């Protein structure tokens, strides 16, 4: 599997996890670190791990943006579909 596919699957899982967490605990929307920053932190950890393992940056900016949009879509869509109270952002 290409690294791009692994990264996109990872960001989708991060988005699903964040969305499920926001459904379970809606008060986390008002935390010090905004939920969309959770996604950025997870992406940074993934890229730092890849840099430490392989010694280079292999993802293009397009794949990074697509992964971020995919994660935010899941993170915002899951609470919306679940009918969770509160604001999205």
Secondary structure, DSSP 4 states (H G I P E B T S, - for coil): --HHHHHHHHHHHHHHHHHHHHHH-GGGGGSSS-HHHHHHHHHHHHHHHHHHHHSS----HHHHHHHHHHHHHHHHHHHHHHT--S---
